[in-house]
Amino acid sequence: MPPLRRLVLGTGNPGKVEELRSLLADLPIELIPGSTLEVPPTVEEDADTLAGNARKKAAAYRAAAGLPALADDTGLEVAALDGRPGVHTARFAGPDATPDDNKRKLLDVLDGVDDRRARFRTVVALVDDAGRTRTFEGVCTGTITTAPRGDGGFGYDPLFRPDGHEQTFAEMPPDAKNEISHRRKALDALRSFLANGE
């Protein structure tokens, strides 16, 4: 694959844009937030898998910008819930749910549950100039806390304590979270691909 010079970040989530900027800062690529496009696409995340949603978003942003695009989808997979909410993570509490609604629902359904093992799984999709798509995956295992802790991060970060750590993602400094996160692992696989080409 020819070297990328510009890459559209296929998300409207400012927290995710900041994470992606930090994690890809050392690459010689201009990163363009999807929200800055003249007409950012509206993508319905209705695929059955994280990879399907990531591919769909990346393709939509590539079409809108005429440039290579990167998008991801992340699922929180809870052992006691048979892997749910998974692909429905962002709308666990309903189609119009806020992050706070989702966190409340997760705490409610896990009330009294001892097995609080969970993992975040991210699938990143890259659509290049030729329209070819590659996907990369990263996983971070941990546990769900019994109450929100911390003010940083976004989404379920105040409820997720990664294995081997005492702090939740929301209590960690961004650099510490980025060292171990699911998104970091997926982007490391992407970075390796970009460095080595095809």
Rosetta constraint file for C-alpha pairs under 8 A:
AtomPair CA 1 CA 194 HARMONIC 7.96 0.50
AtomPair CA 1 CA 197 HARMONIC 5.44 0.50
AtomPair CA 1 CA 198 HARMONIC 5.82 0.50
AtomPair CA 2 CA 197 HARMONIC 7.57 0.50
AtomPair CA 3 CA 194 HARMONIC 7.40 0.50
AtomPair CA 4 CA 29 HARMONIC 6.38 0.50
AtomPair CA 4 CA 68 HARMONIC 7.76 0.50
AtomPair CA 5 CA 28 HARMONIC 6.97 0.50
AtomPair CA 5 CA 29 HARMONIC 4.73 0.50
AtomPair CA 5 CA 30 HARMONIC 6.11 0.50
AtomPair CA 6 CA 29 HARMONIC 5.35 0.50
AtomPair CA 6 CA 30 HARMONIC 4.59 0.50
AtomPair CA 6 CA 31 HARMONIC 6.02 0.50
AtomPair CA 6 CA 32 HARMONIC 7.22 0.50
AtomPair CA 6 CA 67 HARMONIC 7.12 0.50
AtomPair CA 6 CA 68 HARMONIC 7.12 0.50
AtomPair CA 7 CA 29 HARMONIC 6.78 0.50
AtomPair CA 7 CA 30 HARMONIC 6.19 0.50
AtomPair CA 7 CA 31 HARMONIC 5.09 0.50
AtomPair CA 7 CA 32 HARMONIC 6.01 0.50
AtomPair CA 7 CA 67 HARMONIC 6.56 0.50
AtomPair CA 7 CA 68 HARMONIC 5.30 0.50
AtomPair CA 7 CA 69 HARMONIC 5.37 0.50
AtomPair CA 7 CA 70 HARMONIC 6.86 0.50
AtomPair CA 8 CA 31 HARMONIC 5.96 0.50
AtomPair CA 8 CA 32 HARMONIC 4.64 0.50
AtomPair CA 8 CA 33 HARMONIC 5.95 0.50
AtomPair CA 8 CA 34 HARMONIC 5.90 0.50
AtomPair CA 8 CA 61 HARMONIC 7.05 0.50
AtomPair CA 8 CA 62 HARMONIC 7.32 0.50
AtomPair CA 8 CA 65 HARMONIC 7.42 0.50
AtomPair CA 8 CA 67 HARMONIC 6.73 0.50
AtomPair CA 8 CA 68 HARMONIC 6.28 0.50
AtomPair CA 8 CA 69 HARMONIC 4.51 0.50
AtomPair CA 8 CA 70 HARMONIC 6.12 0.50
AtomPair CA 9 CA 17 HARMONIC 7.14 0.50
AtomPair CA 9 CA 31 HARMONIC 6.68 0.50
AtomPair CA 9 CA 32 HARMONIC 5.86 0.50
AtomPair CA 9 CA 33 HARMONIC 4.94 0.50
AtomPair CA 9 CA 34 HARMONIC 5.25 0.50
AtomPair CA 9 CA 61 HARMONIC 7.91 0.50
AtomPair CA 9 CA 69 HARMONIC 6.00 0.50
AtomPair CA 9 CA 70 HARMONIC 5.16 0.50
AtomPair CA 9 CA 71 HARMONIC 6.14 0.50
AtomPair CA 10 CA 33 HARMONIC 7.04 0.50
AtomPair CA 10 CA 34 HARMONIC 5.12 0.50
AtomPair CA 10 CA 57 HARMONIC 6.31 0.50
AtomPair CA 10 CA 58 HARMONIC 5.86 0.50
AtomPair CA 10 CA 61 HARMONIC 5.66 0.50
AtomPair CA 10 CA 69 HARMONIC 6.36 0.50
AtomPair CA 10 CA 70 HARMONIC 5.59 0.50
AtomPair CA 10 CA 71 HARMONIC 4.60 0.50
AtomPair CA 10 CA 72 HARMONIC 7.67 0.50
AtomPair CA 11 CA 16 HARMONIC 7.38 0.50
AtomPair CA 11 CA 17 HARMONIC 7.09 0.50
AtomPair CA 11 CA 33 HARMONIC 7.18 0.50
AtomPair CA 11 CA 34 HARMONIC 5.70 0.50
AtomPair CA 11 CA 35 HARMONIC 7.08 0.50
AtomPair CA 11 CA 71 HARMONIC 6.61 0.50
AtomPair CA 12 CA 17 HARMONIC 7.72 0.50
AtomPair CA 12 CA 33 HARMONIC 7.66 0.50
AtomPair CA 12 CA 34 HARMONIC 6.30 0.50
AtomPair CA 12 CA 35 HARMONIC 5.36 0.50
AtomPair CA 13 CA 17 HARMONIC 6.32 0.50
AtomPair CA 14 CA 18 HARMONIC 6.28 0.50
AtomPair CA 15 CA 19 HARMONIC 6.37 0.50
AtomPair CA 15 CA 153 HARMONIC 7.05 0.50
AtomPair CA 15 CA 154 HARMONIC 6.54 0.50
AtomPair CA 16 CA 20 HARMONIC 6.11 0.50
AtomPair CA 17 CA 21 HARMONIC 6.04 0.50
AtomPair CA 17 CA 33 HARMONIC 6.70 0.50
AtomPair CA 18 CA 22 HARMONIC 6.16 0.50
AtomPair CA 19 CA 23 HARMONIC 6.08 0.50
AtomPair CA 19 CA 178 HARMONIC 7.36 0.50
AtomPair CA 20 CA 24 HARMONIC 5.95 0.50
AtomPair CA 21 CA 25 HARMONIC 5.56 0.50
AtomPair CA 21 CA 31 HARMONIC 7.18 0.50
AtomPair CA 23 CA 178 HARMONIC 7.09 0.50
AtomPair CA 23 CA 184 HARMONIC 6.61 0.50
AtomPair CA 23 CA 187 HARMONIC 7.35 0.50
AtomPair CA 24 CA 187 HARMONIC 7.76 0.50
AtomPair CA 32 CA 36 HARMONIC 7.30 0.50
AtomPair CA 33 CA 37 HARMONIC 7.61 0.50
AtomPair CA 34 CA 40 HARMONIC 6.20 0.50
AtomPair CA 34 CA 61 HARMONIC 7.05 0.50
AtomPair CA 35 CA 40 HARMONIC 5.90 0.50
AtomPair CA 36 CA 40 HARMONIC 7.36 0.50
AtomPair CA 37 CA 64 HARMONIC 7.85 0.50
AtomPair CA 37 CA 65 HARMONIC 6.93 0.50
AtomPair CA 39 CA 64 HARMONIC 7.25 0.50
AtomPair CA 40 CA 61 HARMONIC 7.31 0.50
AtomPair CA 40 CA 64 HARMONIC 6.86 0.50
AtomPair CA 41 CA 60 HARMONIC 6.38 0.50
AtomPair CA 41 CA 61 HARMONIC 6.39 0.50
AtomPair CA 41 CA 64 HARMONIC 6.57 0.50
AtomPair CA 43 CA 56 HARMONIC 7.56 0.50
AtomPair CA 43 CA 57 HARMONIC 6.19 0.50
AtomPair CA 43 CA 60 HARMONIC 7.17 0.50
AtomPair CA 45 CA 53 HARMONIC 5.43 0.50
AtomPair CA 45 CA 56 HARMONIC 7.75 0.50
AtomPair CA 45 CA 57 HARMONIC 7.85 0.50
AtomPair CA 46 CA 53 HARMONIC 6.90 0.50
AtomPair CA 47 CA 52 HARMONIC 5.27 0.50
AtomPair CA 47 CA 53 HARMONIC 5.29 0.50
AtomPair CA 48 CA 52 HARMONIC 6.69 0.50
AtomPair CA 48 CA 53 HARMONIC 7.77 0.50
AtomPair CA 48 CA 87 HARMONIC 6.95 0.50
AtomPair CA 49 CA 53 HARMONIC 6.48 0.50
AtomPair CA 49 CA 87 HARMONIC 5.91 0.50
AtomPair CA 50 CA 54 HARMONIC 6.17 0.50
AtomPair CA 50 CA 72 HARMONIC 7.91 0.50
AtomPair CA 50 CA 73 HARMONIC 5.28 0.50
AtomPair CA 50 CA 74 HARMONIC 6.51 0.50
AtomPair CA 50 CA 75 HARMONIC 7.01 0.50
AtomPair CA 50 CA 86 HARMONIC 7.97 0.50
AtomPair CA 50 CA 87 HARMONIC 5.62 0.50
AtomPair CA 50 CA 122 HARMONIC 7.45 0.50
AtomPair CA 50 CA 123 HARMONIC 6.14 0.50
AtomPair CA 51 CA 55 HARMONIC 6.08 0.50
AtomPair CA 51 CA 72 HARMONIC 7.88 0.50
AtomPair CA 51 CA 73 HARMONIC 6.99 0.50
AtomPair CA 51 CA 123 HARMONIC 5.58 0.50
AtomPair CA 51 CA 124 HARMONIC 7.35 0.50
AtomPair CA 51 CA 125 HARMONIC 7.24 0.50
AtomPair CA 51 CA 135 HARMONIC 7.11 0.50
AtomPair CA 52 CA 56 HARMONIC 6.13 0.50
AtomPair CA 53 CA 57 HARMONIC 6.17 0.50
AtomPair CA 53 CA 72 HARMONIC 7.59 0.50
AtomPair CA 53 CA 73 HARMONIC 6.22 0.50
AtomPair CA 54 CA 58 HARMONIC 6.13 0.50
AtomPair CA 54 CA 71 HARMONIC 5.40 0.50
AtomPair CA 54 CA 72 HARMONIC 4.58 0.50
AtomPair CA 54 CA 73 HARMONIC 5.13 0.50
AtomPair CA 54 CA 123 HARMONIC 6.63 0.50
AtomPair CA 54 CA 124 HARMONIC 6.14 0.50
AtomPair CA 54 CA 125 HARMONIC 5.37 0.50
AtomPair CA 55 CA 59 HARMONIC 6.06 0.50
AtomPair CA 55 CA 71 HARMONIC 7.21 0.50
AtomPair CA 55 CA 72 HARMONIC 7.85 0.50
AtomPair CA 55 CA 125 HARMONIC 5.34 0.50
AtomPair CA 55 CA 126 HARMONIC 7.57 0.50
AtomPair CA 55 CA 127 HARMONIC 7.80 0.50
AtomPair CA 55 CA 133 HARMONIC 7.20 0.50
AtomPair CA 55 CA 135 HARMONIC 7.82 0.50
AtomPair CA 56 CA 60 HARMONIC 6.24 0.50
AtomPair CA 57 CA 61 HARMONIC 6.24 0.50
AtomPair CA 57 CA 71 HARMONIC 5.89 0.50
AtomPair CA 57 CA 72 HARMONIC 7.66 0.50
AtomPair CA 58 CA 62 HARMONIC 6.08 0.50
AtomPair CA 58 CA 69 HARMONIC 5.32 0.50
AtomPair CA 58 CA 70 HARMONIC 5.31 0.50
AtomPair CA 58 CA 71 HARMONIC 4.83 0.50
AtomPair CA 58 CA 72 HARMONIC 7.78 0.50
AtomPair CA 58 CA 125 HARMONIC 6.27 0.50
AtomPair CA 58 CA 126 HARMONIC 6.45 0.50
AtomPair CA 58 CA 127 HARMONIC 6.10 0.50
AtomPair CA 59 CA 63 HARMONIC 6.16 0.50
AtomPair CA 59 CA 69 HARMONIC 7.18 0.50
AtomPair CA 59 CA 127 HARMONIC 6.33 0.50
AtomPair CA 59 CA 131 HARMONIC 7.79 0.50
AtomPair CA 60 CA 64 HARMONIC 6.21 0.50
AtomPair CA 61 CA 65 HARMONIC 6.00 0.50
AtomPair CA 61 CA 69 HARMONIC 6.03 0.50
AtomPair CA 62 CA 66 HARMONIC 5.38 0.50
AtomPair CA 62 CA 67 HARMONIC 5.31 0.50
AtomPair CA 62 CA 68 HARMONIC 5.49 0.50
AtomPair CA 62 CA 69 HARMONIC 5.03 0.50
AtomPair CA 62 CA 127 HARMONIC 6.94 0.50
AtomPair CA 63 CA 67 HARMONIC 7.57 0.50
AtomPair CA 67 CA 128 HARMONIC 7.59 0.50
AtomPair CA 67 CA 129 HARMONIC 6.34 0.50
AtomPair CA 68 CA 126 HARMONIC 7.31 0.50
AtomPair CA 68 CA 127 HARMONIC 5.53 0.50
AtomPair CA 68 CA 128 HARMONIC 4.55 0.50
AtomPair CA 68 CA 129 HARMONIC 5.30 0.50
AtomPair CA 68 CA 131 HARMONIC 8.00 0.50
AtomPair CA 69 CA 126 HARMONIC 5.86 0.50
AtomPair CA 69 CA 127 HARMONIC 5.40 0.50
AtomPair CA 69 CA 128 HARMONIC 6.80 0.50
AtomPair CA 70 CA 124 HARMONIC 7.02 0.50
AtomPair CA 70 CA 125 HARMONIC 5.72 0.50
AtomPair CA 70 CA 126 HARMONIC 4.62 0.50
AtomPair CA 70 CA 127 HARMONIC 6.55 0.50
AtomPair CA 71 CA 124 HARMONIC 5.77 0.50
AtomPair CA 71 CA 125 HARMONIC 5.42 0.50
AtomPair CA 71 CA 126 HARMONIC 6.75 0.50
AtomPair CA 72 CA 122 HARMONIC 6.69 0.50
AtomPair CA 72 CA 123 HARMONIC 5.49 0.50
AtomPair CA 72 CA 124 HARMONIC 4.20 0.50
AtomPair CA 72 CA 125 HARMONIC 5.95 0.50
AtomPair CA 73 CA 87 HARMONIC 7.99 0.50
AtomPair CA 73 CA 122 HARMONIC 5.79 0.50
AtomPair CA 73 CA 123 HARMONIC 5.60 0.50
AtomPair CA 73 CA 124 HARMONIC 6.72 0.50
AtomPair CA 74 CA 86 HARMONIC 7.88 0.50
AtomPair CA 74 CA 87 HARMONIC 7.39 0.50
AtomPair CA 74 CA 89 HARMONIC 7.63 0.50
AtomPair CA 74 CA 120 HARMONIC 6.87 0.50
AtomPair CA 74 CA 121 HARMONIC 5.55 0.50
AtomPair CA 74 CA 122 HARMONIC 4.27 0.50
AtomPair CA 74 CA 123 HARMONIC 6.43 0.50
AtomPair CA 75 CA 85 HARMONIC 7.01 0.50
AtomPair CA 75 CA 86 HARMONIC 4.40 0.50
AtomPair CA 75 CA 87 HARMONIC 5.39 0.50
AtomPair CA 75 CA 88 HARMONIC 7.23 0.50
AtomPair CA 75 CA 89 HARMONIC 5.42 0.50
AtomPair CA 75 CA 120 HARMONIC 5.77 0.50
AtomPair CA 75 CA 121 HARMONIC 5.36 0.50
AtomPair CA 75 CA 122 HARMONIC 6.53 0.50
AtomPair CA 76 CA 83 HARMONIC 7.72 0.50
AtomPair CA 76 CA 84 HARMONIC 7.09 0.50
AtomPair CA 76 CA 85 HARMONIC 6.10 0.50
AtomPair CA 76 CA 86 HARMONIC 5.19 0.50
AtomPair CA 76 CA 87 HARMONIC 7.95 0.50
AtomPair CA 76 CA 89 HARMONIC 5.99 0.50
AtomPair CA 76 CA 118 HARMONIC 6.98 0.50
AtomPair CA 76 CA 119 HARMONIC 5.86 0.50
AtomPair CA 76 CA 120 HARMONIC 4.60 0.50
AtomPair CA 76 CA 121 HARMONIC 6.49 0.50
AtomPair CA 77 CA 81 HARMONIC 7.81 0.50
AtomPair CA 77 CA 82 HARMONIC 7.70 0.50
AtomPair CA 77 CA 83 HARMONIC 4.23 0.50
AtomPair CA 77 CA 84 HARMONIC 5.17 0.50
AtomPair CA 77 CA 85 HARMONIC 5.98 0.50
AtomPair CA 77 CA 86 HARMONIC 4.99 0.50
AtomPair CA 77 CA 118 HARMONIC 5.51 0.50
AtomPair CA 77 CA 119 HARMONIC 5.29 0.50
AtomPair CA 77 CA 120 HARMONIC 6.23 0.50
AtomPair CA 77 CA 121 HARMONIC 7.44 0.50
AtomPair CA 78 CA 82 HARMONIC 6.48 0.50
AtomPair CA 78 CA 83 HARMONIC 4.80 0.50
AtomPair CA 78 CA 84 HARMONIC 5.68 0.50
AtomPair CA 78 CA 85 HARMONIC 7.14 0.50
AtomPair CA 78 CA 86 HARMONIC 7.95 0.50
AtomPair CA 78 CA 116 HARMONIC 7.18 0.50
AtomPair CA 78 CA 117 HARMONIC 6.18 0.50
AtomPair CA 78 CA 118 HARMONIC 4.23 0.50
AtomPair CA 78 CA 119 HARMONIC 6.54 0.50
AtomPair CA 79 CA 83 HARMONIC 5.43 0.50
AtomPair CA 79 CA 84 HARMONIC 7.82 0.50
AtomPair CA 79 CA 115 HARMONIC 7.37 0.50
AtomPair CA 79 CA 116 HARMONIC 7.04 0.50
AtomPair CA 79 CA 117 HARMONIC 5.59 0.50
AtomPair CA 79 CA 118 HARMONIC 5.64 0.50
AtomPair CA 80 CA 113 HARMONIC 7.80 0.50
AtomPair CA 80 CA 115 HARMONIC 6.14 0.50
AtomPair CA 80 CA 116 HARMONIC 6.75 0.50
AtomPair CA 80 CA 117 HARMONIC 7.37 0.50
AtomPair CA 81 CA 85 HARMONIC 7.60 0.50
AtomPair CA 84 CA 88 HARMONIC 7.55 0.50
AtomPair CA 84 CA 89 HARMONIC 7.64 0.50
AtomPair CA 85 CA 89 HARMONIC 4.80 0.50
AtomPair CA 85 CA 92 HARMONIC 6.01 0.50
AtomPair CA 88 CA 92 HARMONIC 5.55 0.50
AtomPair CA 89 CA 102 HARMONIC 7.94 0.50
AtomPair CA 90 CA 97 HARMONIC 7.65 0.50
AtomPair CA 90 CA 99 HARMONIC 7.40 0.50
AtomPair CA 90 CA 102 HARMONIC 7.38 0.50
AtomPair CA 91 CA 95 HARMONIC 5.20 0.50
AtomPair CA 91 CA 96 HARMONIC 6.90 0.50
AtomPair CA 91 CA 97 HARMONIC 5.64 0.50
AtomPair CA 91 CA 98 HARMONIC 7.92 0.50
AtomPair CA 91 CA 102 HARMONIC 7.01 0.50
AtomPair CA 92 CA 97 HARMONIC 7.30 0.50
AtomPair CA 92 CA 102 HARMONIC 5.61 0.50
AtomPair CA 92 CA 105 HARMONIC 7.53 0.50
AtomPair CA 93 CA 97 HARMONIC 5.42 0.50
AtomPair CA 93 CA 101 HARMONIC 6.02 0.50
AtomPair CA 93 CA 102 HARMONIC 5.05 0.50
AtomPair CA 93 CA 105 HARMONIC 6.08 0.50
AtomPair CA 97 CA 101 HARMONIC 5.60 0.50
AtomPair CA 97 CA 102 HARMONIC 6.43 0.50
AtomPair CA 98 CA 102 HARMONIC 6.38 0.50
AtomPair CA 99 CA 103 HARMONIC 6.25 0.50
AtomPair CA 99 CA 155 HARMONIC 5.37 0.50
AtomPair CA 99 CA 156 HARMONIC 7.25 0.50
AtomPair CA 100 CA 104 HARMONIC 6.14 0.50
AtomPair CA 100 CA 155 HARMONIC 7.90 0.50
AtomPair CA 101 CA 105 HARMONIC 6.22 0.50
AtomPair CA 102 CA 106 HARMONIC 6.21 0.50
AtomPair CA 102 CA 156 HARMONIC 7.89 0.50
AtomPair CA 103 CA 107 HARMONIC 6.27 0.50
AtomPair CA 103 CA 155 HARMONIC 7.86 0.50
AtomPair CA 103 CA 156 HARMONIC 6.22 0.50
AtomPair CA 103 CA 159 HARMONIC 7.52 0.50
AtomPair CA 104 CA 108 HARMONIC 6.11 0.50
AtomPair CA 105 CA 109 HARMONIC 6.18 0.50
AtomPair CA 106 CA 110 HARMONIC 6.18 0.50
AtomPair CA 107 CA 111 HARMONIC 5.94 0.50
AtomPair CA 107 CA 146 HARMONIC 6.69 0.50
AtomPair CA 107 CA 147 HARMONIC 7.31 0.50
AtomPair CA 110 CA 116 HARMONIC 7.60 0.50
AtomPair CA 111 CA 146 HARMONIC 7.84 0.50
AtomPair CA 116 CA 143 HARMONIC 5.26 0.50
AtomPair CA 116 CA 144 HARMONIC 5.29 0.50
AtomPair CA 116 CA 145 HARMONIC 7.59 0.50
AtomPair CA 117 CA 141 HARMONIC 7.68 0.50
AtomPair CA 117 CA 142 HARMONIC 5.96 0.50
AtomPair CA 117 CA 143 HARMONIC 4.44 0.50
AtomPair CA 117 CA 144 HARMONIC 6.53 0.50
AtomPair CA 118 CA 141 HARMONIC 6.00 0.50
AtomPair CA 118 CA 142 HARMONIC 5.40 0.50
AtomPair CA 118 CA 143 HARMONIC 5.21 0.50
AtomPair CA 118 CA 144 HARMONIC 6.57 0.50
AtomPair CA 119 CA 139 HARMONIC 6.70 0.50
AtomPair CA 119 CA 140 HARMONIC 5.48 0.50
AtomPair CA 119 CA 141 HARMONIC 4.15 0.50
AtomPair CA 119 CA 142 HARMONIC 5.72 0.50
AtomPair CA 119 CA 143 HARMONIC 7.53 0.50
AtomPair CA 120 CA 139 HARMONIC 5.70 0.50
AtomPair CA 120 CA 140 HARMONIC 5.27 0.50
AtomPair CA 120 CA 141 HARMONIC 6.43 0.50
AtomPair CA 120 CA 182 HARMONIC 6.15 0.50
AtomPair CA 121 CA 137 HARMONIC 7.20 0.50
AtomPair CA 121 CA 138 HARMONIC 5.79 0.50
AtomPair CA 121 CA 139 HARMONIC 4.50 0.50
AtomPair CA 121 CA 140 HARMONIC 6.62 0.50
AtomPair CA 121 CA 182 HARMONIC 5.89 0.50
AtomPair CA 121 CA 183 HARMONIC 7.88 0.50
AtomPair CA 122 CA 137 HARMONIC 5.61 0.50
AtomPair CA 122 CA 138 HARMONIC 5.27 0.50
AtomPair CA 122 CA 139 HARMONIC 6.45 0.50
AtomPair CA 122 CA 182 HARMONIC 5.80 0.50
AtomPair CA 122 CA 183 HARMONIC 5.72 0.50
AtomPair CA 122 CA 186 HARMONIC 6.51 0.50
AtomPair CA 123 CA 135 HARMONIC 6.51 0.50
AtomPair CA 123 CA 136 HARMONIC 5.58 0.50
AtomPair CA 123 CA 137 HARMONIC 4.47 0.50
AtomPair CA 123 CA 138 HARMONIC 6.62 0.50
AtomPair CA 123 CA 183 HARMONIC 8.00 0.50
AtomPair CA 123 CA 186 HARMONIC 6.60 0.50
AtomPair CA 124 CA 135 HARMONIC 5.43 0.50
AtomPair CA 124 CA 136 HARMONIC 5.13 0.50
AtomPair CA 124 CA 137 HARMONIC 6.32 0.50
AtomPair CA 124 CA 186 HARMONIC 6.37 0.50
AtomPair CA 124 CA 187 HARMONIC 7.27 0.50
AtomPair CA 124 CA 190 HARMONIC 7.93 0.50
AtomPair CA 125 CA 133 HARMONIC 6.56 0.50
AtomPair CA 125 CA 134 HARMONIC 5.67 0.50
AtomPair CA 125 CA 135 HARMONIC 4.41 0.50
AtomPair CA 125 CA 136 HARMONIC 6.57 0.50
AtomPair CA 126 CA 132 HARMONIC 7.98 0.50
AtomPair CA 126 CA 133 HARMONIC 5.48 0.50
AtomPair CA 126 CA 134 HARMONIC 5.32 0.50
AtomPair CA 126 CA 135 HARMONIC 6.39 0.50
AtomPair CA 127 CA 131 HARMONIC 5.53 0.50
AtomPair CA 127 CA 132 HARMONIC 5.41 0.50
AtomPair CA 127 CA 133 HARMONIC 4.44 0.50
AtomPair CA 127 CA 134 HARMONIC 6.70 0.50
AtomPair CA 128 CA 132 HARMONIC 5.52 0.50
AtomPair CA 128 CA 133 HARMONIC 6.65 0.50
AtomPair CA 136 CA 186 HARMONIC 5.33 0.50
AtomPair CA 136 CA 187 HARMONIC 7.28 0.50
AtomPair CA 136 CA 189 HARMONIC 6.04 0.50
AtomPair CA 136 CA 190 HARMONIC 6.14 0.50
AtomPair CA 137 CA 182 HARMONIC 8.00 0.50
AtomPair CA 137 CA 185 HARMONIC 7.16 0.50
AtomPair CA 137 CA 186 HARMONIC 4.53 0.50
AtomPair CA 137 CA 189 HARMONIC 7.44 0.50
AtomPair CA 138 CA 182 HARMONIC 4.64 0.50
AtomPair CA 138 CA 183 HARMONIC 6.05 0.50
AtomPair CA 138 CA 184 HARMONIC 7.19 0.50
AtomPair CA 138 CA 185 HARMONIC 4.55 0.50
AtomPair CA 138 CA 186 HARMONIC 4.06 0.50
AtomPair CA 138 CA 187 HARMONIC 7.74 0.50
AtomPair CA 139 CA 181 HARMONIC 7.50 0.50
AtomPair CA 139 CA 182 HARMONIC 4.47 0.50
AtomPair CA 139 CA 183 HARMONIC 7.72 0.50
AtomPair CA 139 CA 185 HARMONIC 6.88 0.50
AtomPair CA 139 CA 186 HARMONIC 7.71 0.50
AtomPair CA 140 CA 162 HARMONIC 6.88 0.50
AtomPair CA 140 CA 180 HARMONIC 7.25 0.50
AtomPair CA 140 CA 181 HARMONIC 5.88 0.50
AtomPair CA 140 CA 182 HARMONIC 4.80 0.50
AtomPair CA 141 CA 162 HARMONIC 5.84 0.50
AtomPair CA 141 CA 163 HARMONIC 5.96 0.50
AtomPair CA 142 CA 160 HARMONIC 6.58 0.50
AtomPair CA 142 CA 161 HARMONIC 5.42 0.50
AtomPair CA 142 CA 162 HARMONIC 3.96 0.50
AtomPair CA 142 CA 163 HARMONIC 4.47 0.50
AtomPair CA 143 CA 160 HARMONIC 5.85 0.50
AtomPair CA 143 CA 161 HARMONIC 5.37 0.50
AtomPair CA 143 CA 162 HARMONIC 6.45 0.50
AtomPair CA 143 CA 163 HARMONIC 7.11 0.50
AtomPair CA 144 CA 159 HARMONIC 5.34 0.50
AtomPair CA 144 CA 160 HARMONIC 4.95 0.50
AtomPair CA 144 CA 161 HARMONIC 6.35 0.50
AtomPair CA 145 CA 159 HARMONIC 5.10 0.50
AtomPair CA 145 CA 160 HARMONIC 6.31 0.50
AtomPair CA 145 CA 161 HARMONIC 6.82 0.50
AtomPair CA 146 CA 159 HARMONIC 7.43 0.50
AtomPair CA 147 CA 159 HARMONIC 6.59 0.50
AtomPair CA 148 CA 158 HARMONIC 4.75 0.50
AtomPair CA 148 CA 159 HARMONIC 5.09 0.50
AtomPair CA 149 CA 158 HARMONIC 4.80 0.50
AtomPair CA 149 CA 159 HARMONIC 6.54 0.50
AtomPair CA 149 CA 168 HARMONIC 6.52 0.50
AtomPair CA 149 CA 170 HARMONIC 6.66 0.50
AtomPair CA 149 CA 171 HARMONIC 6.54 0.50
AtomPair CA 150 CA 158 HARMONIC 5.52 0.50
AtomPair CA 150 CA 168 HARMONIC 7.05 0.50
AtomPair CA 150 CA 169 HARMONIC 7.85 0.50
AtomPair CA 150 CA 170 HARMONIC 4.63 0.50
AtomPair CA 150 CA 171 HARMONIC 4.30 0.50
AtomPair CA 150 CA 172 HARMONIC 7.95 0.50
AtomPair CA 151 CA 158 HARMONIC 7.08 0.50
AtomPair CA 151 CA 170 HARMONIC 5.53 0.50
AtomPair CA 151 CA 171 HARMONIC 6.52 0.50
AtomPair CA 152 CA 157 HARMONIC 7.62 0.50
AtomPair CA 152 CA 158 HARMONIC 7.60 0.50
AtomPair CA 152 CA 169 HARMONIC 7.44 0.50
AtomPair CA 152 CA 170 HARMONIC 4.19 0.50
AtomPair CA 152 CA 171 HARMONIC 6.10 0.50
AtomPair CA 152 CA 172 HARMONIC 7.30 0.50
AtomPair CA 152 CA 173 HARMONIC 7.63 0.50
AtomPair CA 152 CA 174 HARMONIC 7.72 0.50
AtomPair CA 153 CA 157 HARMONIC 5.78 0.50
AtomPair CA 153 CA 158 HARMONIC 7.62 0.50
AtomPair CA 153 CA 169 HARMONIC 6.65 0.50
AtomPair CA 153 CA 170 HARMONIC 4.93 0.50
AtomPair CA 153 CA 174 HARMONIC 7.35 0.50
AtomPair CA 154 CA 158 HARMONIC 7.78 0.50
AtomPair CA 154 CA 170 HARMONIC 7.35 0.50
AtomPair CA 156 CA 160 HARMONIC 6.49 0.50
AtomPair CA 157 CA 168 HARMONIC 6.57 0.50
AtomPair CA 157 CA 169 HARMONIC 4.88 0.50
AtomPair CA 157 CA 170 HARMONIC 4.92 0.50
AtomPair CA 158 CA 168 HARMONIC 5.81 0.50
AtomPair CA 158 CA 169 HARMONIC 6.22 0.50
AtomPair CA 158 CA 170 HARMONIC 4.67 0.50
AtomPair CA 158 CA 171 HARMONIC 7.17 0.50
AtomPair CA 159 CA 168 HARMONIC 6.49 0.50
AtomPair CA 159 CA 169 HARMONIC 7.84 0.50
AtomPair CA 159 CA 170 HARMONIC 7.91 0.50
AtomPair CA 160 CA 168 HARMONIC 5.25 0.50
AtomPair CA 160 CA 169 HARMONIC 6.10 0.50
AtomPair CA 161 CA 165 HARMONIC 6.72 0.50
AtomPair CA 161 CA 166 HARMONIC 6.82 0.50
AtomPair CA 161 CA 167 HARMONIC 5.92 0.50
AtomPair CA 161 CA 168 HARMONIC 4.05 0.50
AtomPair CA 161 CA 169 HARMONIC 6.22 0.50
AtomPair CA 162 CA 166 HARMONIC 7.92 0.50
AtomPair CA 162 CA 167 HARMONIC 7.73 0.50
AtomPair CA 162 CA 168 HARMONIC 6.70 0.50
AtomPair CA 162 CA 169 HARMONIC 7.26 0.50
AtomPair CA 167 CA 171 HARMONIC 5.54 0.50
AtomPair CA 167 CA 172 HARMONIC 6.22 0.50
AtomPair CA 168 CA 172 HARMONIC 6.49 0.50
AtomPair CA 169 CA 177 HARMONIC 5.95 0.50
AtomPair CA 172 CA 176 HARMONIC 5.99 0.50
AtomPair CA 172 CA 177 HARMONIC 5.93 0.50
AtomPair CA 173 CA 177 HARMONIC 6.47 0.50
AtomPair CA 174 CA 178 HARMONIC 6.04 0.50
AtomPair CA 175 CA 179 HARMONIC 6.28 0.50
AtomPair CA 176 CA 180 HARMONIC 7.10 0.50
AtomPair CA 177 CA 181 HARMONIC 5.77 0.50
AtomPair CA 178 CA 183 HARMONIC 7.72 0.50
AtomPair CA 178 CA 184 HARMONIC 5.91 0.50
AtomPair CA 179 CA 184 HARMONIC 6.66 0.50
AtomPair CA 180 CA 184 HARMONIC 6.54 0.50
AtomPair CA 180 CA 185 HARMONIC 7.35 0.50
AtomPair CA 181 CA 185 HARMONIC 6.48 0.50
AtomPair CA 182 CA 186 HARMONIC 6.33 0.50
AtomPair CA 183 CA 187 HARMONIC 6.06 0.50
AtomPair CA 184 CA 188 HARMONIC 5.97 0.50
AtomPair CA 185 CA 189 HARMONIC 6.48 0.50
AtomPair CA 186 CA 190 HARMONIC 6.44 0.50
AtomPair CA 187 CA 191 HARMONIC 5.89 0.50
AtomPair CA 188 CA 192 HARMONIC 6.17 0.50
AtomPair CA 189 CA 193 HARMONIC 6.35 0.50
AtomPair CA 190 CA 194 HARMONIC 6.20 0.50
AtomPair CA 191 CA 195 HARMONIC 6.06 0.50
AtomPair CA 192 CA 196 HARMONIC 6.11 0.50
AtomPair CA 193 CA 197 HARMONIC 5.59 0.50
AtomPair CA 193 CA 198 HARMONIC 7.33 0.50
